[in-house]
Amino acid sequence: MASLFNYNNYLEYKFPEPQYLGAKYIHRGWIAKYIPNHVHTVLEAFGGSQSIAFLMKQMGKRTLTNDFMSFNNHIGKALIENKGVTLSSADVNILLSSNSNPNKFNLMESLFADLFFTRNDAAFADSFRSNVSRLDSPYKQSLALTVMCRSLTRKVTMGHFAHTQALNYASDPARIERNRSLIRPIKSIFLELLPQYNAAIFDNQEKNESFNENILGLLPRLKAVDLAYFDPPYCNSHADYQSFYHLLETFVEYWKDKKFVNGTKRYDPKRHSGFDKKSEAIEILNQLFALSTSIPIWLISYNNRSFPDVDTMVSMIEPYRKVTIEKKTYSAGRGGKGSVAGSSEILLICTQ
Ligand SMILES: C[S@@+](CC[C@H](N)C(=O)[O-])C[C@H]1O[C@@H](n2cnc3c(N)ncnc32)[C@H](O)[C@@H]1O
C-alpha cells in the first residue's frame, strides 16, 4: 500500500505536458481526490496520453494502463512500466544517424511529405524510425517513439492530424509568431523535449504494466484490480481517435499492408473501438460494466454533452454499483474534448 512518504516523493516527477484530445491532465488533482489511499492496484483502461496513469504511478499505486492505439502503449511502456531506463547521448547519436535501411524506411516521406511536413522533416522521421530498433532495450525504443510522436504533434498547429493546414500555416508570419514549432525542424523539437521525458522516469517500487488491447478483451484477464478509471471516447465530440492521430500510429506501426485514404492519408482499415459510434455506444458500455464486476471501485470521466446522457449512464451502472456524481464546470473553452464554456466535466464515483 502507498505510504504518504512515497506519495510525496513521487510528486516531484513532472509529466511532460500532453497535447491530446480528451487528456485529463488538467483534471488530475481533482481526480486524485477520489482515488482512496487504501487501494493498491489501479487500472487506467483508456490510457491515451497516460497523464492519469502517471498520476496513479506517482500516488504509489501498482498501475495497469491500456489503450488500443499502439503509440499510446509506447508512452505507457516508456513512462509507466519503465522503472529507470533513459536515453543517453550515445542513444541519441544512434537515433540521429543516417537512415539504416532507406528502401524499407520511406513511409513518412512517401505519405506525408508536403502534406503535414516538409520533405526534409518527413525524411528525418523515416531515418529516425529506421534506427529505433538499434537501441538495446525495449524501453529505450518506446521512449524514442514517445518523444518523437510528441515532436511530430508539436509540428502541426492544432496538435492533431485530421486537418492539413500545418504547412500553409508555416508560411504565415502571424501563426509562426504564436507557434515557433511550425518552422522548427523536428530534430530540434525532439532534442528540446527529450530531457523532460528522461526526467519523468522513476520507479515507484511497484510492478506497473502497459497493455495495447481492446479493453473488452483485456478486462476478463485482469486479476485483483482494486479501482478502475474509465475515460472512454465521448461519443459526440472528437471520439474517433484514429482519424485524429492516424499519423502517429502509422509512424509507430510502420504499416506496409494498409491502404492510406482521404486527404489526410489515414490508414485503412481502422481498428474497431465501439465506443466512438452512437449505434454501438450503449451496447459496448453495457459490456464494459458487465466485465468489470470484480473491480470494487470504478471512476468514470464523463461530460454533460455526451451520448448517452449522464442519466442514462447512471441507470446503466446502477444494477452493479452505487453512483455519486461529481461535477466541475468549465468557465472557458479549455481542456480538450467537449470542453466548451458551460459544459461540465463529470466524474461518476461508483462504489459497492
Ligand atoms: C478520452 S481518451 C483517454 C484520455 C486519457 N485518460 C488521458 O488522460 O490522456 C480515450 C482513449 O480511448 C482509446 N480507445 C478507444 N476505444 C478503445 C477500446 N475499445 N479499447 C481500448 N482503448 C480504446 C483511444 O485511443 C483514446 O486514447
The ligand as an ORCA input file, in Angstrom:
! r2SCAN-3c Opt
* xyz 0 1
  C     -10.608     10.175    -23.689
  S      -9.211      9.315    -24.266
  C      -8.374      8.919    -22.756
  C      -7.564     10.074    -22.229
  C      -6.692      9.726    -21.040
  N      -7.443      9.453    -19.854
  C      -5.694     10.847    -20.799
  O      -5.671     11.444    -19.697
  O      -4.927     11.148    -21.743
  C      -9.877      7.779    -24.790
  C      -8.872      6.748    -25.283
  O      -9.548      5.517    -25.515
  C      -8.864      4.809    -26.537
  N      -9.811      3.768    -27.008
  C     -10.884      3.912    -27.819
  N     -11.528      2.747    -27.962
  C     -10.867      1.822    -27.201
  C     -11.061      0.435    -26.926
  N     -12.086     -0.252    -27.460
  N     -10.182     -0.182    -26.091
  C      -9.151      0.489    -25.556
  N      -8.911      1.801    -25.794
  C      -9.765      2.468    -26.594
  C      -8.464      5.892    -27.515
  O      -7.340      5.509    -28.284
  C      -8.177      7.089    -26.589
  O      -6.799      7.220    -26.361
*
